[in-house]
Amino acid sequence: MEPECPRGLLPRPCRVLVLLNPQGGKGKALQLFQSRVQPFLEEAEITFKLILTERKNHARELVCAEELGHWDALAVMSGDGLMHEVVNGLMERPDWETAIQKPLCSLPGGSGNALAASVNHYAGYEQVTNEDLLINCTLLLCRRRLSPMNLLSLHTASGLRLYSVLSLSWGFVADVDLESEKYRRLGEIRFTVGTFFRLASLRIYQGQLAYLPVGTVASKRPASTLVQKGPVDTHLVPLEEPVPSHWTVVP
């Protein structure tokens, strides 16, 4: 987040496309949207279209094909994974430079809601969880104010390119995140369960991390490298083309 950057404002009335994962968290996201979010949106003159995602990468496919001009903002109600899909879908579009400027709002309804918690923090609210966090994020959308947030671009040695608005993890933390999927119906406690299982069977992670200092031309060899011998070679490098900050809803 960049609190000192100039802020924009969503129009009134406002049109929002809501992408919701009905399986997120403990499977109560749709119920929470209808009971906690929808009344606020109606009172704030925010009209919306609700789309329920049906499978992995469904949201990614939807935003790739959606006519974004119909909407003033995109709201994502699930955990951090669905926002990841949306951001990467926007960046896959031919008009990605315009598409990624579309305001995004995170409505927490999943097991991991770190992005929503971060927005809540930078908005000046006290740290809260669960339905209180959802209500805070809904109020931020209703207030319509915007603030820019940076994108992280990741190139792997295999040629894969990913974008993130939250964090990059590798090794133990990534394993816990991915392997705990089988316990999704437990809600956020699935991460604790996954941690215990991984601690009981620790792995050795070998790899190489290279980076370029700010302002270094991307084509140059990284001047500083932290190395562990191993088969993985992952490089964090600046973008070859500038990627504009996308917008997220804050107070």
C-alpha positions as CSV (number, residue, x, y, z in Angstrom):
1,M,0.0,0.0,0.0
2,E,1.0,3.6,-0.6
3,P,-1.1,5.8,1.7
4,E,0.5,9.0,0.6
5,C,-0.4,8.6,-3.1
6,P,-3.2,10.6,-4.6
7,R,-6.5,8.9,-4.2
8,G,-9.4,8.5,-6.6
9,L,-13.1,8.0,-6.0
10,L,-15.6,5.5,-7.4
11,P,-18.7,7.1,-9.0
12,R,-22.2,7.2,-7.4
13,P,-24.2,5.2,-8.3
14,C,-21.6,2.4,-8.8
15,R,-21.6,-0.8,-10.8
16,V,-19.6,-3.7,-9.3
17,L,-18.9,-7.2,-10.6
18,V,-18.7,-9.6,-7.6
19,L,-16.8,-12.9,-8.0
20,L,-17.5,-15.3,-5.2
21,N,-16.2,-18.7,-4.4
22,P,-19.0,-20.6,-2.7
23,Q,-16.6,-23.2,-1.4
24,G,-14.3,-20.6,0.2
25,G,-13.5,-21.0,3.9
26,K,-16.1,-23.3,5.5
27,G,-18.5,-22.9,2.5
28,K,-20.4,-20.0,4.0
29,A,-19.3,-17.2,1.6
30,L,-22.6,-16.9,-0.3
31,Q,-24.6,-16.9,2.9
32,L,-22.3,-14.2,4.3
33,F,-22.6,-12.1,1.2
34,Q,-26.4,-12.2,1.2
35,S,-26.7,-11.4,4.9
36,R,-23.7,-9.1,5.6
37,V,-22.6,-7.5,2.4
38,Q,-25.6,-7.1,0.1
39,P,-27.6,-4.8,2.5
40,F,-24.7,-2.4,2.7
41,L,-24.3,-2.3,-1.1
42,E,-28.0,-1.6,-1.7
43,E,-28.0,1.2,0.9
44,A,-24.9,2.7,-0.7
45,E,-26.4,2.7,-4.3
46,I,-24.0,0.1,-5.5
47,T,-25.5,-2.2,-8.1
48,F,-23.8,-5.5,-8.6
49,K,-23.8,-8.7,-10.6
50,L,-22.8,-11.8,-8.6
51,I,-21.0,-14.7,-10.3
52,L,-20.2,-17.9,-8.4
53,T,-17.0,-19.6,-9.4
54,E,-17.3,-23.3,-10.2
55,R,-13.7,-24.5,-10.4
56,K,-10.1,-23.6,-10.1
57,N,-9.0,-20.8,-12.4
58,H,-12.7,-20.0,-13.3
59,A,-12.3,-16.4,-12.1
60,R,-9.1,-16.1,-14.1
61,E,-11.0,-17.2,-17.3
62,L,-13.9,-14.9,-16.5
63,V,-11.9,-11.7,-16.1
64,C,-9.9,-12.6,-19.2
65,A,-13.1,-12.5,-21.3
66,E,-15.2,-9.9,-19.4
67,E,-16.2,-6.6,-20.9
68,L,-14.7,-4.5,-18.1
69,G,-16.2,-1.3,-19.3
70,H,-19.5,-2.4,-17.9
71,W,-18.1,-2.2,-14.3
72,D,-16.7,0.5,-12.1
73,A,-14.9,-2.1,-9.9
74,L,-14.4,-5.8,-9.3
75,A,-15.1,-7.3,-5.9
76,V,-13.6,-10.6,-5.0
77,M,-15.2,-12.5,-2.1
78,S,-13.2,-15.5,-1.1
79,G,-9.7,-16.0,0.3
80,D,-6.4,-14.7,-1.2
81,G,-6.3,-17.4,-3.9
82,L,-9.3,-16.0,-5.8
83,M,-7.7,-12.5,-5.9
84,H,-4.6,-14.1,-7.2
85,E,-6.6,-15.6,-10.1
86,V,-8.3,-12.3,-10.9
87,V,-5.0,-10.3,-11.0
88,N,-3.3,-12.9,-13.2
89,G,-6.4,-13.0,-15.4
90,L,-6.3,-9.2,-15.9
91,M,-2.6,-9.4,-16.7
92,E,-3.2,-12.0,-19.4
93,R,-5.6,-9.7,-21.4
94,P,-4.4,-8.0,-24.6
95,D,-5.4,-4.7,-22.9
96,W,-3.7,-5.5,-19.6
97,E,-2.3,-2.0,-19.2
98,T,-5.9,-0.7,-19.0
99,A,-7.4,-3.8,-17.3
100,I,-5.1,-3.8,-14.3
101,Q,-6.2,-0.2,-13.5
102,K,-9.7,-1.5,-12.8
103,P,-10.4,-1.0,-9.0
104,L,-10.3,-4.2,-7.0
105,C,-12.0,-4.9,-3.6
106,S,-11.2,-7.8,-1.4
107,L,-14.1,-9.1,0.6
108,P,-12.8,-11.8,3.0
109,G,-14.7,-15.1,2.7
110,G,-12.0,-17.7,2.6
111,S,-9.5,-19.6,4.8
112,G,-6.7,-17.1,4.2
113,N,-7.6,-13.4,4.1
114,A,-4.3,-11.7,4.5
115,L,-4.9,-9.1,1.7
116,A,-8.2,-8.0,3.3
117,A,-6.5,-7.9,6.7
118,S,-3.7,-5.7,5.2
119,V,-6.2,-3.3,3.6
120,N,-8.1,-3.1,6.9
121,H,-4.8,-2.2,8.7
122,Y,-3.8,0.5,6.2
123,A,-7.3,1.9,6.4
124,G,-6.7,2.6,10.1
125,Y,-9.1,0.1,11.5
126,E,-8.3,-2.1,14.5
127,Q,-7.2,-5.7,13.8
128,V,-10.3,-7.9,13.5
129,T,-11.2,-11.2,11.9
130,N,-14.1,-13.2,10.5
131,E,-17.4,-11.3,10.0
132,D,-16.0,-8.1,11.6
133,L,-13.3,-8.0,8.9
134,L,-15.8,-8.6,6.2
135,I,-18.0,-5.7,7.4
136,N,-15.0,-3.4,7.5
137,C,-14.0,-4.2,4.0
138,T,-17.6,-3.9,2.8
139,L,-17.7,-0.4,4.3
140,L,-14.5,0.5,2.5
141,L,-16.2,-0.4,-0.8
142,C,-19.3,1.6,0.1
143,R,-17.1,4.7,0.8
144,R,-15.7,4.4,-2.7
145,R,-12.3,5.9,-2.0
146,L,-9.3,4.3,-3.8
147,S,-5.6,3.9,-3.2
148,P,-2.9,2.4,-5.4
149,M,-1.0,-0.8,-4.6
150,N,2.0,-2.3,-6.3
151,L,2.2,-5.6,-8.2
152,L,4.9,-8.1,-7.8
153,S,6.1,-9.8,-11.0
154,L,7.9,-13.2,-10.7
155,H,9.8,-15.0,-13.5
156,T,10.9,-18.5,-12.9
157,A,13.8,-20.3,-14.6
158,S,11.2,-22.5,-16.5
159,G,9.8,-19.4,-18.1
160,L,6.6,-19.2,-16.0
161,R,5.5,-15.6,-15.1
162,L,3.2,-14.9,-12.2
163,Y,1.8,-11.7,-10.6
164,S,1.0,-11.2,-6.9
165,V,-0.4,-8.4,-4.8
166,L,0.4,-10.0,-1.5
167,S,3.5,-12.1,-1.1
168,L,5.8,-14.7,-2.5
169,S,6.6,-17.9,-0.6
170,W,8.7,-20.9,-1.3
171,G,9.6,-24.0,0.7
172,F,7.9,-24.8,4.1
173,V,5.3,-22.0,4.0
174,A,4.3,-22.8,0.4
175,D,4.0,-26.5,1.2
176,V,1.7,-25.9,4.1
177,D,-0.5,-23.6,2.0
178,L,-0.8,-26.1,-0.9
179,E,-1.0,-29.3,1.0
180,S,-3.6,-28.0,3.5
181,E,-6.1,-27.8,0.6
182,K,-7.3,-31.3,1.5
183,Y,-8.5,-29.9,4.8
184,R,-10.3,-26.9,3.3
185,R,-13.6,-27.6,5.0
186,L,-11.9,-27.0,8.4
187,G,-11.6,-23.3,7.5
188,E,-8.6,-21.4,8.6
189,I,-7.6,-24.1,11.1
190,R,-6.5,-26.1,8.1
191,F,-3.2,-24.2,8.1
192,T,-2.5,-25.3,11.6
193,V,-3.2,-28.9,10.8
194,G,-1.1,-28.7,7.7
195,T,1.8,-27.2,9.7
196,F,1.8,-30.0,12.2
197,F,1.9,-32.6,9.4
198,R,4.7,-30.9,7.6
199,L,6.7,-30.5,10.9
200,A,6.3,-34.2,11.4
201,S,7.9,-34.8,8.1
202,L,10.4,-32.0,7.3
203,R,11.9,-31.6,3.9
204,I,15.1,-30.0,2.7
205,Y,14.6,-27.2,0.2
206,Q,17.5,-26.4,-2.1
207,G,17.5,-23.6,-4.5
208,Q,19.1,-20.4,-5.8
209,L,17.7,-16.9,-5.5
210,A,18.9,-14.1,-7.6
211,Y,17.8,-10.5,-7.6
212,L,18.5,-7.1,-9.1
213,P,18.8,-3.9,-7.1
214,V,16.3,-1.1,-7.8
215,G,17.2,0.8,-11.0
216,T,19.2,-2.0,-12.6
217,V,18.5,-2.8,-16.2
218,A,16.7,-6.2,-16.3
219,S,18.9,-7.6,-19.0
220,K,22.1,-7.3,-16.9
221,R,23.4,-10.1,-14.7
222,P,22.3,-9.7,-11.0
223,A,25.1,-8.0,-9.1
224,S,24.3,-9.8,-5.9
225,T,23.3,-13.4,-5.5
226,L,22.4,-15.5,-2.5
227,V,23.2,-19.1,-3.4
228,Q,22.4,-22.6,-2.0
229,K,23.4,-25.5,-4.3
230,G,20.4,-27.3,-5.7
231,P,18.3,-27.9,-8.7
232,V,16.0,-24.9,-8.4
233,D,17.0,-21.6,-10.1
234,T,14.4,-18.9,-9.4
235,H,15.1,-15.3,-10.3
236,L,13.3,-12.2,-9.0
237,V,13.9,-9.4,-11.5
238,P,12.4,-6.1,-12.5
239,L,9.8,-6.0,-15.3
240,E,10.9,-5.5,-18.8
241,E,7.9,-3.2,-19.3
242,P,6.4,-1.0,-16.7
243,V,3.3,-2.4,-14.9
244,P,1.0,0.3,-13.5
245,S,-0.1,-0.1,-9.9
246,H,-3.6,-1.4,-9.7
247,W,-6.2,0.1,-7.4
248,T,-7.7,-1.3,-4.3
249,V,-10.6,0.1,-2.3
250,V,-9.6,1.9,1.0
251,P,-11.4,4.5,3.0
